């Protein structure tokens, strides 16, 4: 089972808040695709950051499609319940932790606040099927997945992401993953020190 932490990549989350969220907030409905979500810490971290910088009224219109190939067949239930051991919650800023997590008795487990859980929907999905879960996304986030693909697979998956984005949508990937030259014309970079790109309609 993939093992991840909440707020593991705070820098990328801050890039999204600074460079992407101002545009997303102008949309009536905000759809996000977190591809390769594992057990859910990443989409929940993203949802919390959006809620922190958007407010409750607008946040009601945020939906995050969290997907993973999920070979363990366990992620769906974990993400749905939003219950996690304290060990993977230690990187969360204390003020955010108090606002968005509730302890479950004396079990050492905590549950994500219902408002945040409602914004995240998990479904099993294989990126190499090249079939997006839907279209019209304002943001596609894919980290720690593309680097495991062959170069030609990486290119075709990024093309799929481009097609799944709305015309003014954004694509964010891991800091160490450069955009292949074959698909670089499909996006414009919006930050000088982060892998945040805006779709170029073709």
Backbone bond lengths (Angstrom), bond angles and torsions (degrees), N, CA, C in turn:
res aa  C-N    CA-C-N  psi(-1)  N-CA   C-N-CA  omega(-1)  CA-C   N-CA-C  phi
1 X - - - 1.472 - - 1.528 109.35 -
2 X 1.329 116.09 134.84 1.461 120.40 178.87 1.527 109.56 -62.83
3 X 1.315 115.84 140.50 1.462 120.28 -176.85 1.520 108.89 -119.73
4 X 1.313 117.22 119.21 1.451 121.06 -177.16 1.525 109.79 -135.05
5 X 1.320 114.54 167.67 1.455 121.59 178.72 1.525 110.05 -116.17
6 X 1.311 116.32 155.58 1.457 120.62 170.09 1.525 108.57 -72.48
7 X 1.331 115.46 142.52 1.464 122.47 178.45 1.534 111.50 54.85
8 X 1.307 115.35 39.00 1.463 120.70 -177.77 1.526 111.77 -66.99
9 X 1.328 116.50 -36.75 1.468 121.28 -178.43 1.528 108.45 -122.96
10 X 1.311 115.36 76.36 1.457 120.96 -176.64 1.519 111.79 -63.19
11 X 1.317 117.52 -33.11 1.463 120.54 -178.76 1.529 111.31 -60.77
12 X 1.337 116.52 -44.33 1.464 119.49 179.12 1.520 111.17 -66.58
13 X 1.322 117.42 -39.45 1.466 120.30 176.87 1.529 110.84 -61.00
14 X 1.315 116.73 -39.62 1.467 120.51 178.49 1.521 111.15 -67.74
15 X 1.334 117.73 -36.73 1.462 121.02 175.24 1.526 110.26 -59.87
16 X 1.336 116.11 -42.51 1.462 120.47 -179.73 1.526 110.69 -64.30
17 X 1.326 116.43 -44.05 1.468 120.43 179.17 1.519 111.11 -62.34
18 X 1.328 116.67 -42.41 1.467 121.07 -175.30 1.520 113.39 -77.88
19 X 1.337 116.98 -41.32 1.462 120.37 -169.96 1.523 114.71 -105.48
20 X 1.324 117.81 -22.50 1.463 120.92 -174.89 1.522 112.46 -108.29
21 X 1.325 116.18 -44.87 1.462 120.22 -173.55 1.534 114.19 -58.40
22 X 1.345 119.95 -38.31 1.468 118.32 178.40 1.526 112.97 -57.27
23 X 1.324 117.64 -32.46 1.467 120.89 178.18 1.520 111.20 -80.05
24 X 1.324 116.53 -39.50 1.460 119.69 179.86 1.523 111.70 -63.25
25 X 1.314 116.78 -33.93 1.468 120.83 -177.71 1.521 112.78 -66.16
26 X 1.321 117.21 -15.05 1.466 119.99 178.11 1.526 111.92 -84.03
27 X 1.336 116.66 -9.71 1.467 120.67 -179.05 1.527 109.83 -88.79
28 X 1.303 116.29 146.78 1.455 120.18 178.92 1.522 110.61 -67.34
29 X 1.322 116.44 -44.82 1.463 121.60 176.69 1.517 109.00 -121.53
30 X 1.305 116.19 135.89 1.455 121.18 -176.99 1.527 108.55 -112.49
31 X 1.326 115.94 114.09 1.460 121.90 178.76 1.519 109.25 -110.59
32 X 1.323 115.51 129.82 1.463 122.59 -178.87 1.521 108.49 -125.67
33 X 1.324 116.42 140.23 1.457 121.94 174.88 1.520 108.20 -116.20
34 X 1.328 116.28 114.77 1.467 121.61 173.71 1.520 106.70 -102.11
35 X 1.323 116.00 102.05 1.461 122.54 -174.82 1.522 110.15 -92.92
36 X 1.334 116.59 118.96 1.455 121.35 -176.64 1.512 110.96 89.93
37 X 1.331 116.01 51.79 1.470 121.84 -170.10 1.519 113.94 -85.01
38 X 1.348 117.90 -11.14 1.463 121.85 -177.20 1.537 110.04 53.89
39 X 1.332 117.57 -132.07 1.463 121.23 -174.14 1.527 114.00 -81.91
40 X 1.337 117.34 -0.82 1.459 118.98 174.26 1.509 119.25 111.63
41 X 1.342 121.04 -11.04 1.465 119.10 179.80 1.523 114.03 -57.08
42 X 1.338 117.34 -37.57 1.464 118.93 -178.46 1.530 113.01 -67.70
43 X 1.352 119.94 -53.14 1.473 117.73 179.03 1.518 113.29 -63.42
44 X 1.337 117.91 -33.49 1.456 119.62 177.06 1.529 111.21 -69.15
45 X 1.320 117.27 -38.74 1.471 120.08 175.86 1.519 110.37 -61.76
46 X 1.333 116.16 -43.00 1.462 120.71 178.47 1.524 110.91 -63.47
47 X 1.323 116.70 -44.46 1.467 120.54 179.85 1.521 111.02 -60.30
48 X 1.328 116.81 -41.96 1.464 120.57 179.49 1.518 111.02 -64.24
49 X 1.323 117.61 -42.68 1.466 120.59 179.19 1.524 111.19 -64.03
50 X 1.317 116.60 -39.47 1.468 119.95 177.54 1.526 109.91 -64.96
51 X 1.328 116.86 -45.26 1.471 120.90 179.62 1.528 110.95 -61.25
52 X 1.330 117.49 -40.96 1.450 122.21 -179.76 1.522 111.85 -62.10
53 X 1.321 116.64 -31.80 1.462 120.97 -173.88 1.531 113.52 -109.27
54 X 1.316 116.09 9.85 1.457 119.89 -177.90 1.520 112.67 -125.19
55 X 1.302 117.21 -35.21 1.457 119.74 -175.35 1.514 111.18 94.35
56 X 1.327 115.51 158.85 1.453 121.44 -173.55 1.504 115.49 -66.88
57 X 1.331 117.75 -36.30 1.474 120.39 -176.16 1.518 111.14 -64.29
58 X 1.337 117.85 -51.24 1.460 121.30 -180.00 1.524 111.94 -70.74
59 X 1.318 116.66 -30.79 1.462 120.13 -176.32 1.520 111.85 -64.71
60 X 1.307 117.52 -22.88 1.463 120.13 178.83 1.521 111.78 -61.41
61 X 1.325 117.29 -20.82 1.464 122.08 -178.43 1.528 112.84 -98.12
62 X 1.334 116.40 12.74 1.465 120.95 179.11 1.526 109.77 -97.34
63 X 1.336 116.27 129.10 1.462 121.71 175.35 1.527 108.37 -131.27
64 X 1.331 115.20 125.80 1.456 121.19 179.29 1.524 109.06 -111.09
65 X 1.321 116.68 115.67 1.456 121.68 174.42 1.521 107.66 -85.75
66 X 1.317 116.81 106.17 1.457 122.41 -179.07 1.521 108.42 -98.12
67 X 1.326 117.26 121.52 1.459 120.16 -175.23 1.519 111.68 -128.22
68 X 1.331 114.02 154.71 1.458 120.59 176.17 1.526 107.88 -162.21
69 X 1.313 116.52 152.80 1.463 119.60 177.97 1.526 110.80 -66.89
70 X 1.326 116.79 -28.02 1.468 124.31 170.14 1.528 112.89 48.94
71 X 1.308 116.28 65.84 1.466 120.23 178.92 1.525 112.29 -68.20
72 X 1.328 117.16 -18.68 1.466 120.71 177.84 1.522 112.35 -80.98
73 X 1.324 116.20 -17.57 1.463 122.31 -177.89 1.532 111.98 59.19
74 X 1.334 116.43 34.74 1.460 121.21 -179.36 1.521 113.76 -123.03
75 X 1.313 117.02 -15.43 1.463 119.97 -172.50 1.516 113.14 -64.01
76 X 1.325 117.30 -38.10 1.467 120.70 -174.97 1.528 111.43 -55.80
77 X 1.320 116.49 -47.73 1.463 121.00 -177.58 1.527 110.83 -69.28
78 X 1.336 116.77 -39.27 1.464 121.00 179.77 1.519 110.41 -63.03
79 X 1.331 116.29 -47.84 1.468 120.39 -178.67 1.521 110.98 -66.10
80 X 1.323 117.00 -40.57 1.472 120.84 -178.73 1.525 111.45 -61.06
81 X 1.337 116.62 -45.79 1.462 120.71 -178.09 1.524 112.10 -76.37
82 X 1.332 117.13 -31.28 1.458 120.59 -179.81 1.512 113.34 63.90
83 X 1.321 116.65 36.07 1.468 121.83 -179.69 1.529 109.21 -108.71
84 X 1.340 115.37 127.53 1.459 119.92 -175.24 1.524 111.29 -138.26
85 X 1.330 114.76 151.55 1.453 120.78 175.32 1.527 110.33 -71.18
86 X 1.304 115.18 149.08 1.461 121.14 -178.17 1.530 112.26 -56.44
87 X 1.313 117.44 -29.95 1.462 122.48 -175.45 1.523 112.77 -56.38
88 X 1.331 117.99 -39.28 1.465 119.87 -176.94 1.531 112.34 -92.20
89 X 1.325 116.40 8.03 1.468 120.79 179.79 1.523 112.46 -106.64
90 X 1.318 117.26 0.31 1.458 120.74 -170.54 1.516 114.63 -68.24
91 X 1.339 118.00 -21.48 1.464 120.15 -178.36 1.526 112.78 -85.77
92 X 1.305 116.94 -3.31 1.459 120.03 -178.29 1.528 109.43 -75.19
93 X 1.336 118.30 130.93 1.473 119.71 174.91 1.532 110.28 -53.33
94 X 1.317 116.68 139.21 1.462 121.44 -171.35 1.522 113.39 -58.56
95 X 1.337 117.04 -39.96 1.460 118.78 -178.68 1.529 111.49 -66.80
96 X 1.332 116.60 -38.11 1.459 121.01 178.05 1.527 110.19 -68.79
97 X 1.317 115.93 -40.19 1.464 120.39 179.60 1.531 110.67 -58.86
98 X 1.308 117.60 -43.56 1.458 121.53 -178.89 1.527 111.79 -65.02
99 X 1.330 116.39 -34.56 1.466 120.15 -176.88 1.521 113.50 -78.28
100 X 1.325 117.15 -30.56 1.466 119.23 -168.35 1.525 115.59 -118.72
101 X 1.330 118.61 4.27 1.459 120.63 179.39 1.523 110.38 -134.71
102 X 1.333 114.97 141.54 1.470 120.97 179.01 1.522 108.82 -123.26
103 X 1.328 117.90 137.17 1.467 120.79 179.58 1.521 110.86 -71.99
104 X 1.328 115.78 147.41 1.458 121.60 175.74 1.526 108.24 -106.50
105 X 1.307 115.36 95.16 1.467 121.91 -178.84 1.531 110.70 52.47
106 X 1.317 116.91 -134.12 1.466 121.15 179.68 1.523 110.72 -112.46
107 X 1.324 116.44 30.99 1.465 121.19 -173.78 1.528 113.62 -83.96
108 X 1.337 116.78 -9.31 1.458 119.22 -174.41 1.511 112.39 78.12
109 X 1.319 115.95 10.72 1.460 121.52 178.58 1.524 109.99 -109.93
110 X 1.333 115.00 153.51 1.455 121.40 178.79 1.520 108.67 -134.62
111 X 1.330 115.47 148.39 1.461 120.60 -179.06 1.522 110.84 -114.40
112 X 1.322 114.70 137.81 1.453 121.11 177.27 1.526 109.45 -65.79
113 X 1.310 116.56 140.01 1.460 122.53 179.63 1.532 110.78 -55.03
114 X 1.327 115.80 142.21 1.465 121.43 -175.31 1.531 112.28 -56.70
115 X 1.315 117.08 -39.46 1.465 120.36 -179.61 1.527 110.88 -56.53
116 X 1.313 117.50 -38.68 1.460 121.85 -179.72 1.522 110.29 -76.77
117 X 1.338 117.22 -40.38 1.468 120.44 179.92 1.521 111.58 -60.30
118 X 1.321 116.21 -37.75 1.466 119.79 -179.16 1.518 113.02 -64.57
119 X 1.321 116.61 -23.10 1.472 120.48 -177.64 1.523 112.69 -82.69
120 X 1.336 117.14 -14.83 1.465 121.39 -174.78 1.518 110.33 -112.76
121 X 1.335 115.56 126.82 1.468 120.91 179.38 1.527 108.68 -125.62
122 X 1.331 116.79 122.71 1.462 121.08 -178.27 1.521 111.09 -94.19
123 X 1.320 115.56 141.25 1.459 119.84 167.80 1.525 109.65 -146.77
124 X 1.307 114.50 146.33 1.458 119.95 179.47 1.522 109.25 -73.78
125 X 1.341 116.08 134.50 1.464 119.48 -175.17 1.522 110.22 -157.82
126 X 1.319 115.58 137.59 1.466 122.66 176.65 1.522 108.32 -104.10
127 X 1.329 117.04 113.96 1.463 120.56 -178.59 1.521 112.05 -58.67
128 X 1.329 117.11 -31.64 1.464 120.21 -177.63 1.533 112.68 -75.51
129 X 1.314 116.88 -2.10 1.465 119.41 170.13 1.523 110.03 -71.29
130 X 1.342 115.11 -20.18 1.471 123.48 -179.86 1.523 112.00 60.89
131 X 1.319 115.78 26.05 1.458 121.33 176.55 1.524 108.45 -116.16
132 X 1.325 119.07 110.17 1.467 120.21 -179.91 1.512 111.34 -64.79
133 X 1.321 116.25 154.31 1.468 120.18 -179.46 1.525 111.30 -70.75
134 X 1.309 116.97 -21.72 1.465 124.20 173.62 1.520 106.56 -172.92
135 X 1.327 117.35 -172.85 1.465 119.83 175.77 1.523 109.27 -127.66
136 X 1.316 116.55 179.48 1.457 121.04 178.07 1.509 114.83 78.74
137 X 1.337 117.86 22.05 1.458 120.83 -179.80 1.531 111.20 -70.68
138 X 1.324 115.28 140.79 1.458 119.97 172.70 1.515 111.65 -82.18
139 X 1.350 115.75 -25.52 1.460 121.63 -179.63 1.511 109.44 -149.03
140 X 1.339 115.36 133.75 1.458 122.37 168.64 1.520 107.42 -117.58
141 X 1.320 116.33 123.72 1.464 123.11 178.83 1.518 108.17 -114.27
142 X 1.327 116.45 123.38 1.466 120.59 178.95 1.519 108.94 -141.70
143 X 1.323 116.02 106.87 1.462 122.11 -177.56 1.520 110.30 -127.27
144 X 1.328 114.88 147.58 1.468 121.57 174.89 1.516 113.24 60.81
145 X 1.329 117.17 23.87 1.458 121.67 177.66 1.522 110.34 -122.67
146 X 1.328 116.38 -50.72 1.458 120.88 -174.64 1.523 112.76 -59.62
147 X 1.310 117.24 -31.50 1.461 120.21 -178.17 1.529 111.91 -66.74
148 X 1.336 117.36 -16.19 1.461 120.77 178.38 1.528 112.52 -89.53
149 X 1.338 116.51 -6.08 1.455 121.13 -178.39 1.528 110.90 -91.83
150 X 1.322 115.55 157.08 1.458 121.14 172.22 1.534 108.25 -68.12
151 X 1.327 118.72 153.66 1.478 120.96 -177.91 1.523 113.64 -51.27
152 X 1.334 117.17 -43.88 1.468 119.47 -178.37 1.528 110.99 -69.32
153 X 1.336 117.71 -33.09 1.462 121.07 177.02 1.522 110.23 -67.81
154 X 1.309 116.45 -40.74 1.458 122.01 179.55 1.530 110.27 -58.56
155 X 1.308 115.89 -43.42 1.464 120.96 -178.77 1.527 110.86 -63.97
156 X 1.324 117.30 -45.95 1.468 119.45 -177.64 1.527 111.64 -68.34
157 X 1.316 117.24 -34.75 1.465 120.01 178.23 1.529 110.48 -67.65
158 X 1.321 117.29 -41.62 1.466 120.11 178.50 1.522 110.61 -64.70
159 X 1.323 117.49 -36.70 1.476 119.97 174.53 1.523 110.45 -61.08
160 X 1.324 116.38 -40.27 1.467 119.93 177.15 1.518 110.62 -61.55
161 X 1.349 116.88 -44.30 1.458 120.30 178.32 1.530 110.61 -58.98
162 X 1.321 116.28 -42.30 1.463 120.90 179.23 1.522 110.39 -58.55
163 X 1.318 116.48 -44.60 1.463 120.82 -179.99 1.523 112.20 -67.06
164 X 1.340 116.44 -29.74 1.467 120.63 -177.81 1.524 112.61 -79.42
165 X 1.331 117.03 -16.03 1.461 121.08 -177.88 1.525 111.79 -82.02
166 X 1.319 116.07 147.44 1.457 120.91 167.68 1.527 107.78 -64.80
167 X 1.323 116.83 163.50 1.469 120.02 -175.52 1.521 113.55 -59.10
168 X 1.322 117.28 -26.58 1.472 120.46 178.77 1.522 111.44 -108.62
169 X 1.346 116.57 23.48 1.459 121.28 -175.20 1.518 113.83 -81.16
170 X 1.333 114.82 169.09 1.465 121.94 -175.48 1.534 110.54 -123.04
171 X 1.323 114.10 148.36 1.461 121.93 175.90 1.524 108.03 -123.05
172 X 1.335 116.18 128.39 1.464 121.55 -179.57 1.522 108.75 -125.78
173 X 1.323 116.20 131.77 1.453 120.69 178.53 1.524 109.81 -131.32
174 X 1.343 116.94 179.15 1.457 120.23 -175.37 1.524 111.58 -67.71
175 X 1.321 115.07 153.90 1.460 121.72 -175.10 1.517 112.58 -60.31
176 X 1.309 117.64 -31.64 1.465 121.19 -175.81 1.521 112.91 -87.80
177 X 1.320 117.37 -3.57 1.459 121.30 -175.33 1.524 110.95 -103.66
178 X 1.325 117.35 107.75 1.456 121.28 178.09 1.521 109.99 -80.52
179 X 1.317 115.07 150.38 1.458 120.56 178.28 1.531 108.91 -72.32
180 X 1.331 118.49 126.22 1.468 120.29 179.43 1.528 111.12 -58.79
181 X 1.309 116.23 144.14 1.469 121.07 -177.88 1.526 111.37 -58.58
182 X 1.334 116.55 -32.44 1.462 120.81 -176.46 1.531 113.13 -65.10
183 X 1.327 117.27 -20.73 1.467 119.72 -179.47 1.528 112.20 -121.96
184 X 1.323 117.18 6.95 1.464 120.04 -176.65 1.528 112.24 -63.37
185 X 1.339 117.42 -28.82 1.460 120.72 -179.29 1.531 111.88 -70.47
186 X 1.326 117.33 -13.62 1.456 121.03 -178.28 1.525 112.78 -81.33
187 X 1.340 116.71 -10.42 1.460 121.18 -175.22 1.528 111.20 -140.02
188 X 1.325 114.91 154.68 1.454 120.47 170.17 1.521 108.34 -117.27
189 X 1.311 115.72 136.58 1.456 120.49 -178.03 1.523 109.65 -76.39
190 X 1.320 117.09 136.11 1.465 119.86 -176.06 1.522 112.95 -112.97
191 X 1.335 117.46 -5.46 1.457 120.57 174.19 1.527 108.36 -132.99
192 X 1.312 116.54 144.59 1.458 119.98 -178.08 1.520 113.07 -80.15
193 X 1.329 117.10 -21.86 1.458 120.50 -175.45 1.520 113.53 -124.12
194 X 1.329 116.79 21.56 1.458 120.69 178.18 1.515 111.00 -146.85
195 X 1.324 115.56 159.33 1.463 120.71 -179.61 1.528 110.38 -90.85
196 X 1.327 114.97 66.31 1.465 122.72 179.50 1.522 107.64 -118.32
197 X 1.339 116.51 123.77 1.449 121.79 -173.84 1.521 110.68 -130.05
198 X 1.328 115.03 149.66 1.456 120.94 175.38 1.518 109.66 -110.64
199 X 1.300 115.56 138.94 1.463 120.69 -177.04 1.529 111.86 -63.78
200 X 1.319 114.98 136.24 1.454 122.52 171.41 1.525 106.49 -104.07
201 X 1.330 119.16 110.95 1.465 120.06 179.58 1.531 111.04 -62.00
202 X 1.316 116.54 138.63 1.476 120.63 179.01 1.510 110.26 -128.45
